[in-house]
Amino acid sequence: MSGPGAPREEGAGPVPSVAPKRVRLRLDVAYDGTDFSGWAAQPGRRTVAGVLLTELERLFGDGGATGLTVAGRTDAGVHASGQVAHVDVVADRWDKLADDLVRRLAGLLPPDVRVRAATPVPDTFDARFSALSRRYVYRVADTPWGAPPIRARDTLAWPRHLGVDLMNDAAGRLVGLHNYAAFCRRKENATTVRSVHRFDWRRDPDGIVVATIAADAFCQSMVRSLVGAIIAVGEGRHPVTWLAELLRRTERASDVFVVPPHGLNLVEVAYPTQEHYADRAGETRNRRDLE
């Protein structure tokens, strides 16, 4: 006798286990990066991903939350108020936690990281590759007294006055599709071509100078290098024409100051509608060039 109802022969081996059904969740995450060694899990270091996975596994069981993927892998000390990640969780456990997961995580996570929302999404959603753009802000205090004490963890104190009009002139020259090799920490076989959609500066009523920059993606250290270059122009150390020279370079520029991480905050990640998740992910995976 054969077929699905046939008795198993002695010594035929164990019955293959069936992988549990999983649900993909979009996690909207915020954190103060001061005491984290960045997002990515690293042995022996406190990271956002490491802390988050520990508590997800506490709720979903060992192996019950897998494939944690983030939109932007922030460096040590960088903050996020609008980070996005996805994770695949065991479906039967999700059914029990769906109405309660955010509150349960709030009780387990340390106060410097929060999950603001957990939403089921199609498995075509990829937090990294489906993203259309990332938007950051960088805060600088050029006042004589420095950064306000209540904002000292997310605002750079700068000792010299900055000309915001001059900085906006300079920043506008860096918008567009360019090779930003001069501003990136180079990785083997990785492109440094990016499309910057927005880069502007404003002075808020409290005197803080705030940069806003958005692009399809950023390479490592790119935002902090761009901010550093504009600050050099804003305080008069370089003319705005210096930026055109930087964009012609094919290697990282040693004369570009990389500003400290604590002034930087990832505030938004934008996505297409769900029917375009897979298409966008395919486009992003294709290596970009200036052609």
C-alpha positions as CSV (number, residue, x, y, z in Angstrom):
1,M,0.0,0.0,0.0
2,S,1.3,3.4,-0.9
3,G,0.1,7.0,-0.6
4,P,-0.5,9.4,2.2
5,G,-2.5,7.0,4.3
6,A,0.0,4.1,4.1
7,P,1.7,2.9,7.3
8,R,5.4,3.9,7.6
9,E,7.9,1.1,7.4
10,E,10.2,0.4,10.3
11,G,13.5,2.4,10.1
12,A,12.0,4.8,7.5
13,G,13.3,7.8,9.6
14,P,11.6,10.6,11.3
15,V,8.6,12.4,9.9
16,P,9.8,15.7,8.3
17,S,8.7,18.7,10.4
18,V,6.6,21.4,8.8
19,A,7.8,24.9,9.2
20,P,5.4,27.0,11.1
21,K,3.4,29.6,9.2
22,R,4.8,33.1,9.6
23,V,3.5,36.7,9.3
24,R,5.7,39.6,8.2
25,L,5.4,42.7,10.4
26,R,6.4,46.2,9.7
27,L,7.9,47.8,12.8
28,D,8.0,51.6,13.3
29,V,10.9,52.2,15.7
30,A,12.3,55.2,17.5
31,Y,15.4,55.3,19.6
32,D,17.9,57.6,21.3
33,G,21.2,56.4,19.8
34,T,23.5,57.8,22.5
35,D,24.1,54.5,24.3
36,F,23.9,52.2,21.3
37,S,26.7,50.9,19.1
38,G,24.5,51.5,16.1
39,W,21.6,49.4,14.8
40,A,23.3,46.2,13.6
41,A,23.8,43.4,16.1
42,Q,27.4,43.0,17.2
43,P,28.8,40.5,19.7
44,G,29.5,42.0,23.0
45,R,28.0,45.4,22.1
46,R,24.7,47.0,22.9
47,T,22.8,47.6,19.6
48,V,19.3,48.5,18.7
49,A,18.7,45.3,16.7
50,G,20.2,43.2,19.5
51,V,18.0,44.7,22.2
52,L,14.9,44.5,20.0
53,L,15.5,40.9,19.0
54,T,16.0,39.8,22.6
55,E,12.5,41.1,23.6
56,L,10.8,39.8,20.4
57,E,12.1,36.4,21.1
58,R,10.9,36.7,24.7
59,L,7.4,37.2,23.3
60,F,7.5,34.9,20.2
61,G,9.8,32.2,21.5
62,D,13.2,31.0,20.4
63,G,13.3,31.3,16.6
64,G,9.8,32.8,16.6
65,A,11.0,36.2,15.2
66,T,13.5,36.0,12.3
67,G,14.8,38.0,9.5
68,L,14.9,41.4,11.2
69,T,15.7,43.9,8.5
70,V,16.0,47.7,8.8
71,A,15.5,50.5,6.3
72,G,18.7,52.4,7.4
73,R,21.5,50.9,9.4
74,T,22.3,53.9,11.6
75,D,25.8,54.3,13.0
76,A,26.7,54.5,16.7
77,G,25.2,57.5,18.4
78,V,22.7,58.3,15.6
79,H,19.1,58.7,16.6
80,A,15.9,57.7,14.9
81,S,12.3,58.9,15.3
82,G,11.1,57.3,12.1
83,Q,13.0,54.1,11.6
84,V,11.3,51.2,9.9
85,A,12.1,47.5,10.1
86,H,10.4,44.2,9.2
87,V,10.5,40.9,10.9
88,D,8.8,37.5,10.3
89,V,7.0,36.1,13.3
90,V,5.2,32.8,14.0
91,A,1.6,33.3,12.9
92,D,-0.2,31.5,15.8
93,R,1.7,33.5,18.4
94,W,1.0,36.8,16.4
95,D,-2.7,35.9,16.5
96,K,-2.5,36.0,20.4
97,L,-0.4,39.2,20.5
98,A,-1.7,41.3,17.7
99,D,-3.8,43.6,19.9
100,D,-1.2,43.8,22.6
101,L,2.3,43.6,21.1
102,V,3.2,47.4,21.1
103,R,2.1,47.7,24.8
104,R,3.9,44.5,25.8
105,L,7.1,45.6,24.1
106,A,6.9,49.0,25.9
107,G,7.0,47.1,29.2
108,L,10.0,45.1,28.1
109,L,12.2,47.4,26.1
110,P,14.6,49.9,27.8
111,P,13.4,53.6,27.7
112,D,15.8,54.6,24.9
113,V,14.1,52.4,22.3
114,R,10.4,52.1,21.4
115,V,8.3,50.3,18.9
116,R,5.6,52.7,17.9
117,A,3.6,50.4,15.7
118,A,3.6,46.7,14.5
119,T,1.6,46.2,11.3
120,P,1.2,43.0,9.3
121,V,2.3,43.5,5.7
122,P,2.7,41.4,2.5
123,D,5.8,39.3,2.3
124,T,6.8,41.4,-0.7
125,F,7.5,44.3,1.8
126,D,11.2,44.8,2.4
127,A,12.0,47.5,4.9
128,R,15.3,48.2,3.1
129,F,14.8,47.6,-0.5
130,S,11.2,48.6,-0.9
131,A,11.9,52.1,0.5
132,L,11.5,55.1,-1.9
133,S,13.5,57.5,0.3
134,R,15.0,58.3,3.7
135,R,14.8,61.7,5.3
136,Y,17.2,62.9,8.0
137,V,17.6,66.1,10.0
138,Y,20.8,67.4,11.6
139,R,20.7,70.0,14.4
140,V,23.5,72.5,15.1
141,A,23.7,75.2,17.8
142,D,26.0,78.0,16.8
143,T,24.9,80.2,19.7
144,P,27.6,81.4,22.1
145,W,26.2,79.3,25.0
146,G,26.1,76.1,23.0
147,A,23.3,73.5,22.8
148,P,20.3,73.8,25.1
149,P,20.9,71.3,28.0
150,I,17.6,69.5,27.3
151,R,18.7,68.9,23.7
152,A,22.4,68.3,24.3
153,R,22.1,64.6,23.3
154,D,20.7,65.4,19.8
155,T,22.3,68.8,18.9
156,L,25.8,69.6,17.9
157,A,27.3,72.7,19.7
158,W,29.3,74.6,17.1
159,P,31.8,77.4,18.2
160,R,31.4,79.7,15.2
161,H,28.5,81.5,13.6
162,L,27.0,79.9,10.5
163,G,25.5,81.8,7.5
164,V,22.2,79.9,6.7
165,D,21.7,81.7,3.3
166,L,25.2,80.7,2.2
167,M,24.6,77.1,3.4
168,N,21.4,76.9,1.4
169,D,23.2,78.1,-1.7
170,A,25.8,75.4,-1.1
171,A,23.4,72.6,-0.3
172,G,21.3,73.2,-3.4
173,R,24.4,72.4,-5.5
174,L,24.5,68.9,-4.0
175,V,20.9,68.0,-4.9
176,G,20.4,65.6,-7.8
177,L,21.8,62.3,-9.2
178,H,25.6,62.4,-8.5
179,N,28.5,60.2,-7.5
180,Y,29.0,61.1,-3.9
181,A,32.3,59.1,-3.6
182,A,34.0,62.1,-1.8
183,F,31.4,61.8,1.0
184,C,31.2,58.0,1.4
185,R,33.1,55.4,3.3
186,R,34.0,53.2,0.3
187,K,32.9,49.5,0.3
188,E,34.2,47.0,-2.2
189,N,32.0,46.6,-5.3
190,A,29.4,49.1,-3.9
191,T,28.2,52.1,-5.8
192,T,28.4,55.6,-4.4
193,V,25.8,57.0,-6.9
194,R,22.8,58.4,-5.1
195,S,19.9,60.7,-5.9
196,V,19.5,63.4,-3.3
197,H,16.0,64.9,-3.5
198,R,16.2,67.6,-0.9
199,F,18.9,69.4,1.1
200,D,18.2,72.6,2.8
201,W,18.8,74.5,6.1
202,R,16.7,76.7,8.4
203,R,17.2,78.6,11.6
204,D,14.5,77.8,14.1
205,P,13.1,80.5,16.6
206,D,15.3,79.1,19.3
207,G,18.4,79.8,17.2
208,I,19.2,76.1,16.3
209,V,20.3,75.6,12.7
210,V,18.6,72.5,11.2
211,A,19.5,70.6,8.0
212,T,17.0,68.4,6.2
213,I,18.2,66.0,3.7
214,A,16.3,63.3,1.8
215,A,17.6,60.8,-0.8
216,D,16.7,57.4,-2.3
217,A,19.5,55.9,-0.1
218,F,22.7,57.0,1.6
219,C,26.1,55.3,1.8
220,Q,28.0,55.0,5.1
221,S,28.9,58.5,6.6
222,M,27.4,60.3,3.6
223,V,24.9,62.5,5.5
224,R,27.4,63.5,8.2
225,S,30.0,64.3,5.5
226,L,27.6,66.4,3.5
227,V,26.7,68.3,6.6
228,G,30.3,68.8,7.5
229,A,31.1,70.2,4.0
230,I,28.2,72.7,4.2
231,I,29.3,73.8,7.7
232,A,32.7,74.6,6.3
233,V,31.1,76.8,3.7
234,G,28.7,78.3,6.2
235,E,31.5,79.5,8.4
236,G,33.5,80.8,5.5
237,R,36.4,78.3,5.3
238,H,35.5,77.3,1.8
239,P,33.6,78.9,-1.1
240,V,30.5,77.3,-2.5
241,T,32.5,76.4,-5.7
242,W,34.5,73.9,-3.6
243,L,31.4,71.6,-3.7
244,A,31.7,71.1,-7.5
245,E,35.3,70.0,-7.1
246,L,34.2,67.5,-4.4
247,L,31.5,66.0,-6.7
248,R,34.2,65.4,-9.4
249,R,36.3,63.2,-7.0
250,T,36.2,59.4,-7.2
251,E,37.6,58.7,-3.8
252,R,36.7,59.8,-0.2
253,A,37.8,63.4,0.5
254,S,40.1,63.6,3.5
255,D,39.5,67.4,3.7
256,V,35.7,66.9,4.4
257,F,34.9,67.0,8.1
258,V,32.5,64.3,9.2
259,V,30.3,65.8,11.9
260,P,29.7,63.9,15.2
261,P,26.8,61.4,15.1
262,H,24.6,62.8,17.9
263,G,23.2,65.6,15.8
264,L,21.7,63.2,13.3
265,N,18.2,61.8,13.4
266,L,16.4,59.5,10.8
267,V,12.9,61.0,10.8
268,E,11.1,59.3,7.9
269,V,11.3,56.4,5.5
270,A,8.8,56.6,2.6
271,Y,7.3,53.6,0.7
272,P,5.2,53.0,-2.3
273,T,1.7,51.5,-2.1
274,Q,1.8,47.8,-1.3
275,E,1.2,46.6,-4.9
276,H,4.5,48.2,-5.8
277,Y,6.6,46.8,-2.9
278,A,8.2,44.0,-5.0
279,D,8.8,46.2,-8.1
280,R,10.5,48.9,-5.9
281,A,12.7,46.2,-4.2
282,G,13.8,44.9,-7.7
283,E,14.7,48.4,-8.8
284,T,16.7,49.1,-5.7
285,R,18.7,45.9,-6.0
286,N,20.0,46.9,-9.4
287,R,23.4,48.6,-9.2
288,R,23.0,52.3,-9.9
289,D,25.3,54.4,-12.1
290,L,25.2,57.9,-13.6
291,E,23.9,56.6,-16.9
